[in-house]
């Protein structure tokens, strides 16, 4: 007798997706849109009748809001003050059609952007529904805090993740806070290449430290096991990309699915990098995901995956041979110590194909942070310092209170921990990291005082000077060809835009509002710390002039303009870069703060 068909599983419905959460998230996102689009001069609000009030006139709607103006001509729009002449104008998705003409967006770009913003808002509602107080955030360790962050502070569609379904987002995003094991695959050496730092020259050395039982994992390979390289694969990537695009080599047996290693893995903010929660001493793995998020497809470029261990070995040698970096700064460089790269045999012959097809399969193993920390140390990304708890109190304000320091003293310690190693790499060696909020990790002592810096993501975000500097001659094989070079002001832009504009532009007004530290004093402390470093190394005077961080105006880099009006969502053979549009005043030289009439109150801890 035939069996009745199995019941279909119920439709997935996120429990946090309620009208109240959507409205709260939407108002916050609309404020971000107004502020960041105005910062990039995509929109040009004009002053209103009151101090700090602004008016934005669109063809079909008029917006009024209060905003705080601060460093780098930044905008901080107060969500509660936004008013619109249209009854549905406070909906950020409705805002786009009203603003499309003023923004200069094409219709197809607007349509795709609405999709990204809707996904971003859905993720934001989850964060609102499960938010913790500032004190609870301060008690979390680094991996747990990653799942509590609100996303890129500058890029508006920060959690668009085109390619993920609602169920995928519930499983594989940082805010899902769900550690899951990853399956592994074996790829024949005809398709795959291995690279490792000294000490991990052979894949067996890597597998011995990362796997409990490598023989059991590759048992399905039988006698041919030595002909294959092993790597984890994201289940979504296997289903959506590897299976359809590598089908010929799966059919031939050159790609073989394997079981999981059993270790639960927790997504970081980058989505494609995973903590090992069962064995924190084991590496973070970075895997390609063919989803479009923020500015780019989140794959692993073939040539950069191959070069990652060589870049790490070179940077470690620089650090270890420099007493200032090694002994005084004690900077932690989280190296990309091994990689397996799988190039698609057909797309390899088509360099003009869209870059997403050159980043399909591979893995990078990155050193974990935990083993580098002392028992009384704790780490948090710079991005985490921008978070506010469910009680309205900023995490940074909570940490300042716990430290026992004044806001100015704590902020000075933050600069002393983060700036010197970044400045030393720039001035002494002509190289910069991209110290944005996700890549730069602050290490704190047992009183939550900042003490030193950890940095990650080398092969993607290290750039070299294009000048003929002695320190950059005779670069090792595999390094010179893959790291990008830029002019002196281009290198300075990485610090200005990645750190000062991308993090401190938001942290400074937050500290003023919640701790009473004036923003002008914040930037004065930062300026003093740079001068302190320069006074320490007077022999680098020519480099201070070459890499001049004190130019009165700097280029305005735009992270939203590329998506909205330049590239949109079109395919291209190379990854896009931030757009330069005009200039902004350098906060290291001058800061003008303009406050709205209604001042923000200082939030004090509960008794």
N, C-alpha and C positions, 0 to 999 in steps of 0.2 A: 504494500500500500504506500503510495507516495507520501513523503513527509510534507507538512505544511511549510511554506517559505518562512525563513527566519524573520523575525520582526526587525524592521529598520531601527537603528538607534535614533533617539530623539534628536531634534535639531539643537545645535549648540547655541545657547543664549548666555552671554556674559552676565553674571549676576550684578556686576557693578554698573551696568549700562542703564541708568535710571534718568528720569527727566531732570532731577535736581543736580546730579553729578554732571550731566551733559551741559546744563546751563552754567554751572560754576566753571567748568573747564573751558567752555566756549568764550566766556567773558575774559578769562585770563589769556586765551589764545588771541582774541581780537586785540587786546592791549599790546600783546607782543607784535602782532602784525603791524599795527599803527606805528609802534616805536621803531622796529627794525626796518620797515619799509621807508620810514622817514629818515632814519640814519643813513640808508644807502641812497637817499634822494630819489627813490622810486615814487614817493609821494612827497608833497611839499605843503604841510599844514602851515597856516599863518597865525600870528598871535590874535587872541580874542580880546574881549573887553577887560578881563581881569588878568592880574599877573599870574603867569603860569597856565593860562587857559589858551587852548589852540582850536582852530577851526579848519576843517578839511571839507572843501566843497567839491562834490562829485556831480556828474550830470544828473543823476536821479536821487541823490541823497546828500545830506549834510551831517557831518559829525562834529561834535564838540567834546573836548576832554581836557583834563588837567595833566600836565607832564612836568617832570623834573628834567632839566637839562644839565648835563655834567661833562666829564672829560671826553675828549675826542669828538665833541659835538653829539654825544650820545643822548638818547631819549629813554626815560622811564615813565611810561604811561600808567596812570592810576586806573585800574579796571573799573572801580566803582563810580568813576566820574564820567564814563563814556555815555553820551546821549546821541541819538540819531533821529532824523526827521522821518524816517520810515519805520513803521512798527516792527518790522522783522530785521532791522538793521544791526541789532546786537548779535545776531547769529553770524559767526565768522564765515560760514559757507555762503550765506547770502551776501556778505560783504564783497566777495570776489566779483560777482557780476556787476555790482555797483561800481567797483573800483577798476574793473578790467581796462577800460579805456584810458584812465589816468595812469595805470601801471604800464600800459603799452603791451599787454599780453595778447597773444593769439588765442582764438577760441579753443583750439585743441590743447594748448598749454593750460588754460583755465580749467578745462575738464579734468585733465590728469591731476592738477594741483588740488582740486576739490576732493578727489579720491585720497590723496596723500594726507590732506588736512583731516578728513573724516577718520582715517586710521589713527592719526596722531591724537585726535580728541578721544577716540575709544580707549587708547592706551592711557591717556590722562585721567579718564574716569576711573580706571582701575587704581591708579595711584591715589586719587582722592578718597576712594572708598576704603582703602587699606592704610591710610597715612598714619604715621607715628608722630609723637611729640618730638621736640628738639632733643630733650633729654634721652628719649629712647633711641633716636638716631645716633646720638653720641656714644651710646653703649654698644653699637654694632661693630663687628669687625669689617675689614675691607671687602671681602666677597659679599657679605650680607648687605652692606651699604650700597653696593653697585645696583641692586634691584630696587632701591628706594629713590632713585634719582629721576628728575623730570625731563632729562634729555638736553640736547644742545641748546644753550641759552640764546644763541644768535640765529641759527637756522630755523625758520618758521615751521616747515614740514619735517620736524625732527624725528618723527617715528612713522614715516610713510610706508616703508617696507613693502614696496610693490612686489608682488609675488607671493607673499604670505596670505593665507586664508585666516579667518577668525580663529579657527581651531589651531592653526600653526602658531598664531600670536599667543594663544593661551598656553602653549607648550614650550615655545622656544625663545621667548623674549626675556630680557632682564626682569621686567616687572612681573612676569609669571613666577619668578623665584622658585623654579622647579628644577632640581638637579636630576638629570636623566643620563643613563649610559649611552655611549656612542658605539655603533657598530664599526667594525674594521673591514678593510678590503685588502686583497693582495693584488699587486700590479706587476706584470712581468717587466724585467729590466730592459726589454726592448722599448717600453713606453715610459718608464720611470727612471728618475735619477735621484741619488741620495747625496747630501752634503752635510758635513758636521764640523764643529770646531775641533781644535786639537784635544785629544782625549775621547772624542766621539767620531773618529775618522771612519769607523765602520758601523753600519746600521745595527749589528749585533750588540755593540756597546750601548747604543741608545735603548734597544729593546730590553736589555738586561736591567736597566734602571727604571724603565717605565712600565714594564709588564710583569705580572706575577708568574705567568707560565707561557712563554712565547711558543714553546713547542705545541702546547695544547691549542693555542690560537691558530697556528698554521697547519694543524693536522690535516684539514681537508686538501692541502696541496700535495700530500704524499711525498714521493721521492723527488719531486721537482721543487721543493720548498726553497732551495737556495737560489733559484732563478727569479724569485719574486721579492719585491719590497712591500712592507706592510705599512698601513697608515689608517687612522680613523677617518670616517666620512660622516658628514651631517646627514641624518636620514632624509631631510627635506631635499638636500642636494642630490642624493642618490636617486630619489624618486622623480624629481623634476628635471634634472640636468644630466646626471651620469647615465642613468638607464636609457633615456632616449638618444643621447648624443654619442655615447660610447658603446652602443649596442653591438657593432661589429666585433669589437674586441672582447666584449662579454661573451658573445657567441663562440669566439675562437678559444676561449679559456685564458686569455691574457689578462683579464680582470675577473677576479673571483671574490664573491661575497664571503665574509667570515663572520663569526659571532662577535659579540661585544667583549671587551676586556672586563666588563662588570663594574668599572669605576664610575660613579655618578659624576656628571659634569654640569657645572652651573654657568649659564651665559653671563658674560660681562656686558658692559654698556655697548661695546662694539658689535654685539650679537654673535659674531663669528669666532670669538675667542672664549675659551671655557676654563674655569677653575676645576681642578680635581678635588672634590670635597671629601672623598674617602682617603686620599693620600695627598695632603697639601704640600708635601715635599716634592711631589712629581710636577712635571712641567704643565704650564698652561698650553693648550693646543689652539692654534689658529687655523681655521678651515675656510675654504671658499664657500660663499653663499651667493647664488645668482639672483639676489634681490636688489632693487634700486632703493637706496636709503640715503638721506641727506643729499650729497652731491653726486654720488657714484654708485655703480654696481659693485657689490661687496665681494668680489672674487679675490684670487691671489695671482698677481701677474707672474708669468713663468720666469722671466729673467730675474725678477726681484726675489722670488722664492729660492731660486738657485743660489743667489748671492748672499742671502741673509746670514748664514754662518760666517762667511768671510768678513762681512761688515762688522759683525759682532766681535770677532777675534781682533780686528784692527782697533775698534773702539776700546776694548778691554786693555789692549797693550798700551794705548795712549794714557788711559786712566791709571793703570798700574805703575807706569813709569813716571808719573807726575806726583810728587809728594803733596802738592796743594790739593789736588783732586782726591788723592788716595787717603791721605791722613787727616787733613783739615776739614775738607768738605765731606769726606766719607760718602761720596755720591754713589748710589747704587744704579748700575746699568743692567737692566733686566735683558740679558742677551737672548737673541734668537739662535739657539745653539745647534739646531739640526733641522733639516727639511727634506721632504720628498716632493718632487715635482713631476707632474704628469702632463705632458703636452699633447694636445689633440693632433693626431697625425695629418688631418686634412686642413684644419684651420691654421696649422703651422705654416703651410704653403701659401696662405692668403693674408699677408701683413696688412692689407687694406680693410680687412673685415672688422666689424665693431669690436672694441676692446673687451667686451664682456665674454667673447668667445675665445679669448686668450688667457682666461683666468678661471678655468672650469674645475680643475681637480688638483689637489696637492694638500700638504700640511706643513705647518711650522711649529716647532716645539720651542717655547719660550721659558726661560728660567722663572720659577715661582718666587714671589716676594718673601714669603714667610721665613725661609731659612736664613735670610739676610738680616732679619730683625732680632734685636735683643729681647729677652723675656719681658722687659718693661716697656717695649716700644709698640706703637700701633700706627697703622697707615691708613690714609684716606686720600683719594684723588682730589686734585684742586677743584674739580667739578662738584664734588660733594660739599665743599664749603659754601656753595651757592644755594644749598637746599634750605627750605623753611619747613618746620614741623607743623603738624595739624593744629598746634596751639598758637600759630602765628609767629613763633620765635625762630630766629635763624639758628642753624647749627653752629655757625661761626660765633654767634653771640654766646651760645651755651659753652663752647669750648673756651672762650675768653674768661667767662665766669669761673669755670673749673680750674683754669690755670693759676688764678690768683693774681694775674698781671693786669695792668691797665690796658684799655684797648690799644693805645699807642705802643705800649711795650710789646704786646702780643703780635701786633701787626709788624713791628720791626723785626721780631723773631721770625715771622713768616718770610719776610723778604730776605733775611740773613740765611735762611735755610734754602730758599729756592734760587735766588739770583746768582750768587758767586759761581757755582759750577757752570751755569749756562753762560755767564759772561766769560769765564775762563776758556771754555771751548771755543767761543766766538773769537775772542781777542788773541789767544795764544795759538790756536790751531786752525782758525778760519773755517769753522764748521758750526752749524746750528742744528739743534733738535727742533721739532715743532712742539713747544711746551704748552699745548692746549690742555684743557681741563681733564681730558681723559688720559693723556699720555704722561702727565706730570703727577707724581704721587708724593704727598708730603708725609714724612715720618714724624710722629709726635712722641714725646716722653710720657712718663706715667702721670704727669700733671696736665697733659694735653697741650703742651707747649711745642710748637714746631722746632725741629732740630736739624733735619737734613732732607735730601731730595732723592727720590728714585725716578728713573725715566725709562720708558719703554717705546717700542715701535720704531726701530732704527731704519730698516731698509726702505720703509715707506716714507719716513719723515725726517731723515737726515739729509741736509743739503750742504754743499761745499762752496767755498769762494771761487770765483772765476779768475782771481788774481794769481800771479805767479809767486806763491808763498812757499818758502823752504819746507814748511811742515807738510805741505800737500804734494811734494814731489815724491816720486818713487812709491806711489800707492800700491798696495798689494794687488795681485791679480784678482779679478772678481769684484773689486771695489771701485776702481776708477771709472769703469764703463757703466756702472749702474746708478751711482749716486749723482743726482742732478747738481749742476753748478749755477750760481747766480751772482749778480753783481753785489757790491758791498751793501747798498741800500736794500737790495732784495733780501739779503741775509738778516739785516736789522728788522725787516718787516716780519720775519717769523717770530721774533720776540715781541714786537709791538702788537701784531695782530693776533698771534696765538695766545700770548700771556696777558699783555696789558689791556688790549681791547677785548679779547675773547673771554677773559676771566675777571681781571681787576676792574674793568668798566662796570661790571655788575656788583662786584664785592664792595667797592668803595661806597656807593650810595646805600647799600644794605647796612654796612657798619655805621654810617652816619645816622641812619634812621633808627637802628636798634641799639647802638652803644654810645652814640653821641660823638664819635670820632669824626671831626669835620673832613669832608672829602679833600679839601685843599691840603690838610695835614697828611692824609693818606699818601697823596702823590709826592709831597715833600719828603716823607720818610723813604719812599721808593727812590727818589732822586738822590737822597743822601747815601743810600746803600750802594748805588752805582758809583758815586764819587769815592766812597770808602774803598771799594775794590780798586778803582783806578789809582788812588793814593798808595795802595799796597804794592802795585806793580808799575812804577813810573817808567821802567824800561820798555813798556808796551805803548808808550805815548803815540808812536806813529800809527799803531793799530787803532787806538781810540779815535784818531782823526779819520782813518780809513773807514772803520765801522762806526759811524757817527750816530749815536742814539739820540742826540740832542738837536737835531734839525728842527727849526720852528714849526714846520708843517711836514706831514708825511702823507704818502698815498693812502687813499681810502680803499681798503680791500672790501669787496662785497661778496657775501656768501649766498645771498638770496637772488641777486640780480642775474647771475648766470642762468639759474633755472627759470626765472620768470620771463626774462626778455632776451637772453642771448641764445643759449642752446635749447632751452625748453626740455623736451623729452626725446630728442632725436638721437639716433645712434651715431657714433663717431669712432674713428680708429684709435684714438688716444683718450686717456682720462681728462676730463675738463679741470680747469683751475679757477681759482677765485678771480673775479673781474676787478680791475682797478678803475675807479671812477672819482676824479677830482682829488682833493686833499682835505685833511682835517688838522686842527691844531694839535701839536704834540703835548701830551699831558706832562711830560718831563720838563717842559718849558713854561707852559701857562695852562691854568685851569680856570674856567668860568663856570660857576654853578648858579643856575637859576631855578628857584623853587616856586611851586604853586602856592597860592594863598594858604591853603589848608596844609599845614605841616604834618608829617608823619610822627606819631608818638614813639618814644623809646619803649621797647618791650623789655620788661624786667622779669627775672625768673620768679616763679610762684614761691611763696614762703613755705 
